[in-house]
């Protein structure tokens, strides 16, 4: 599903060079739920951005679904992201002036050749039903709790029915009870067939996934199977 081979990422300025990732070799199978842990600044989000095609490696190769994508043009990467990958962020990134339903519908607006308005709206409604927010469709983000906002963010990530979901600290801004609810939603999506990669600082949440990858100073220092899928 996702394969990273000898990945390195170097950030350079006129006066300094920072090695963010080095010698990353990682294969994630379809249907896995993988967590990535490590101290702040170790390269977790950089690695997630590589898998989400939001950043390009300085060296190495990335394959998605068996296809090498490292040399794809920007427009091809954008199309692949829109069709195959859903993103969940710690900070929600909802648009306050739009309703919950309109927020969820946004990714579909960038899909050429898809059905028009009513079909997009139906998909958005179905996504909100999956996360238990069918009664909040007309609300605005300012009217929601933190946990509800994260549910909206998850609905937006899955509205296009992506095969891959990337989650960057999806429970980081939530209390433990709400965090457990969000994890239950992610586990259900995984049970339904989605491949999920989650960055987290929370060992308890990580242990609910199939596999735990540990990073330190830009290198992989651990890759443990926690449970079979």
C-alpha positions as CSV (number, residue, x, y, z in Angstrom):
1,X,0.0,0.0,0.0
2,X,2.7,2.5,1.1
3,X,6.4,1.8,0.7
4,X,9.2,4.2,1.7
5,X,12.7,3.1,0.6
6,X,15.9,4.8,1.9
7,X,14.1,8.0,2.5
8,X,16.1,11.1,3.6
9,X,14.9,14.6,4.1
10,X,17.2,17.6,4.5
11,X,16.2,21.1,5.1
12,X,18.7,23.7,4.0
13,X,19.1,27.4,4.4
14,X,22.0,29.6,3.4
15,X,23.7,29.0,6.8
16,X,22.4,25.7,8.2
17,X,21.5,22.2,7.1
18,X,19.0,20.1,9.2
19,X,18.6,16.4,8.7
20,X,15.0,15.6,9.4
21,X,14.8,12.0,8.3
22,X,17.5,9.5,7.5
23,X,17.5,6.0,6.1
24,X,13.7,5.4,6.5
25,X,12.6,2.0,5.2
26,X,9.0,1.3,5.9
27,X,6.2,-0.7,4.3
28,X,2.6,-0.4,5.4
29,X,0.2,-3.0,4.1
30,X,-3.4,-2.3,3.1
31,X,-5.7,-2.5,6.1
32,X,-3.1,-1.8,8.7
33,X,-3.6,0.7,11.6
34,X,-0.1,2.0,12.3
35,X,1.0,4.5,15.0
36,X,4.2,6.5,14.9
37,X,5.7,7.8,18.2
38,X,8.8,9.7,19.2
39,X,9.9,12.8,21.0
40,X,9.1,16.3,19.7
41,X,11.2,17.2,16.7
42,X,12.1,13.6,15.9
43,X,10.6,13.7,12.4
44,X,7.1,12.2,13.0
45,X,5.1,14.9,11.1
46,X,7.7,15.1,8.4
47,X,7.4,11.4,7.8
48,X,3.6,11.7,7.8
49,X,3.8,14.5,5.3
50,X,6.0,12.3,3.1
51,X,3.4,9.5,3.1
52,X,0.7,12.1,2.4
53,X,2.6,13.5,-0.6
54,X,2.7,17.0,1.0
55,X,6.5,17.0,1.0
56,X,9.1,15.4,-1.2
57,X,12.2,13.5,0.0
58,X,15.7,14.7,-0.6
59,X,16.6,11.1,-1.4
60,X,14.8,7.8,-1.7
61,X,11.6,6.5,-3.2
62,X,7.9,6.5,-2.2
63,X,5.5,4.0,-3.7
64,X,1.7,4.3,-3.2
65,X,-0.3,1.2,-4.3
66,X,2.7,-0.2,-6.0
67,X,3.3,3.0,-8.1
68,X,6.5,5.1,-7.6
69,X,5.3,8.6,-7.0
70,X,8.6,10.4,-6.1
71,X,8.9,11.9,-9.6
72,X,5.2,12.8,-10.1
73,X,4.4,16.4,-11.1
74,X,2.6,18.6,-8.6
75,X,-0.8,18.3,-10.3
76,X,-0.5,14.5,-10.4
77,X,0.4,14.5,-6.7
78,X,-2.6,16.7,-5.9
79,X,-5.0,14.4,-7.8
80,X,-3.6,11.3,-6.0
81,X,-4.0,13.0,-2.6
82,X,-7.5,14.0,-3.4
83,X,-8.5,10.6,-4.6
84,X,-6.6,8.3,-2.3
85,X,-5.7,10.1,1.0
86,X,-7.7,11.7,3.8
87,X,-6.0,14.0,6.3
88,X,-6.9,14.5,10.0
89,X,-5.1,17.3,11.9
90,X,-4.8,18.0,15.6
91,X,-6.0,21.6,15.1
92,X,-9.1,20.6,13.1
93,X,-8.7,23.3,10.4
94,X,-12.4,23.9,10.1
95,X,-13.7,27.1,8.4
96,X,-15.7,29.0,11.0
97,X,-18.0,30.7,8.4
98,X,-19.2,27.5,6.9
99,X,-21.6,25.0,8.4
100,X,-20.5,21.5,9.5
101,X,-22.0,20.1,6.3
102,X,-20.3,22.6,4.0
103,X,-16.9,22.0,5.8
104,X,-17.2,18.3,5.1
105,X,-18.1,18.8,1.5
106,X,-15.0,20.9,0.7
107,X,-12.7,18.1,-0.5
108,X,-15.3,17.0,-3.1
109,X,-15.3,20.5,-4.7
110,X,-11.8,19.8,-6.1
111,X,-12.8,16.6,-7.8
112,X,-13.3,17.0,-11.5
113,X,-15.9,14.8,-13.2
114,X,-17.7,14.0,-10.0
115,X,-21.5,14.3,-9.7
116,X,-22.8,17.8,-9.0
117,X,-24.1,19.4,-5.8
118,X,-26.7,16.9,-4.5
119,X,-24.4,14.0,-4.8
120,X,-21.6,15.8,-3.0
121,X,-24.1,16.8,-0.3
122,X,-25.3,13.2,0.1
123,X,-21.7,12.0,0.5
124,X,-21.1,14.6,3.2
125,X,-24.2,13.6,5.0
126,X,-23.2,10.0,4.9
127,X,-19.7,10.9,6.3
128,X,-21.3,12.8,9.2
129,X,-23.6,10.0,10.0
130,X,-20.6,7.6,10.3
131,X,-19.1,9.9,13.0
132,X,-22.3,10.4,14.8
133,X,-23.0,14.0,13.9
134,X,-26.1,13.7,11.7
135,X,-27.8,16.1,14.1
136,X,-25.2,18.8,13.8
137,X,-25.0,19.3,10.1
138,X,-26.4,22.8,10.1
139,X,-24.3,23.9,13.1
140,X,-21.1,26.0,12.8
141,X,-17.7,25.1,14.3
142,X,-18.1,27.7,17.0
143,X,-21.1,25.8,18.3
144,X,-19.3,22.5,18.7
145,X,-17.1,21.0,21.4
146,X,-13.5,20.0,20.7
147,X,-14.5,16.3,20.3
148,X,-17.3,17.3,17.9
149,X,-14.9,19.4,15.8
150,X,-12.6,16.4,15.5
151,X,-15.5,14.3,14.4
152,X,-16.2,16.9,11.7
153,X,-12.5,16.7,10.7
154,X,-12.7,13.0,10.4
155,X,-15.9,13.2,8.3
156,X,-14.1,15.6,6.0
157,X,-11.2,13.2,5.7
158,X,-13.4,10.3,4.8
159,X,-16.0,12.0,2.6
160,X,-14.1,11.1,-0.6
161,X,-13.9,7.5,0.5
162,X,-10.0,7.4,0.5
163,X,-8.2,4.1,1.0
164,X,-5.6,5.8,3.2
165,X,-6.2,8.0,6.3
166,X,-3.3,10.0,7.8
167,X,-3.9,11.4,11.3
168,X,-1.6,13.8,13.0
169,X,-2.2,13.8,16.8
170,X,-6.0,13.3,16.3
171,X,-6.5,13.1,20.1
172,X,-3.9,15.6,21.2
173,X,-6.3,18.4,22.0
174,X,-8.9,16.2,23.7
175,X,-9.5,14.9,27.1
176,X,-9.1,11.1,27.7
177,X,-12.8,10.3,27.4
178,X,-13.2,12.2,24.1
179,X,-9.9,10.8,22.9
180,X,-11.2,7.3,23.4
181,X,-14.3,8.1,21.4
182,X,-12.2,9.4,18.5
183,X,-10.0,6.3,18.6
184,X,-13.1,4.1,18.5
185,X,-14.2,5.9,15.3
186,X,-10.8,5.4,13.8
187,X,-10.8,1.7,14.7
188,X,-14.2,1.3,13.1
189,X,-13.0,3.0,9.9
190,X,-10.0,0.6,10.0
191,X,-12.3,-2.4,10.5
192,X,-14.2,-1.2,7.4
193,X,-11.1,-1.3,5.3
194,X,-9.2,2.0,5.6
195,X,-5.5,2.0,6.1
196,X,-4.7,4.4,8.9
197,X,-1.3,5.9,9.9
198,X,-1.5,8.0,13.1
199,X,1.2,10.2,14.7
200,X,0.7,10.3,18.5
201,X,2.4,11.2,21.8
202,X,0.0,9.0,23.7
203,X,1.3,5.5,24.4
204,X,-2.2,4.3,25.5
205,X,-3.7,5.3,22.1
206,X,-0.8,3.9,20.2
207,X,-1.3,0.5,21.9
208,X,-4.8,0.3,20.4
209,X,-3.3,0.1,16.9
210,X,-1.9,-2.9,15.0
211,X,1.7,-1.7,14.9
212,X,4.0,0.9,16.5
213,X,6.8,2.6,14.7
214,X,9.2,4.6,16.9
215,X,11.4,7.5,15.7
216,X,14.3,9.2,17.3
217,X,16.4,12.0,15.8
218,X,15.0,11.3,12.3
219,X,15.7,7.6,12.4
220,X,13.5,4.5,12.9
221,X,14.5,2.9,16.2
222,X,11.6,0.4,16.5
223,X,8.9,-1.3,14.6
224,X,6.7,-3.6,16.7
225,X,3.5,-5.6,15.9
226,X,1.0,-5.0,18.7
227,X,-1.9,-7.0,17.3
228,X,-2.8,-8.7,14.0
229,X,-5.4,-7.1,11.7
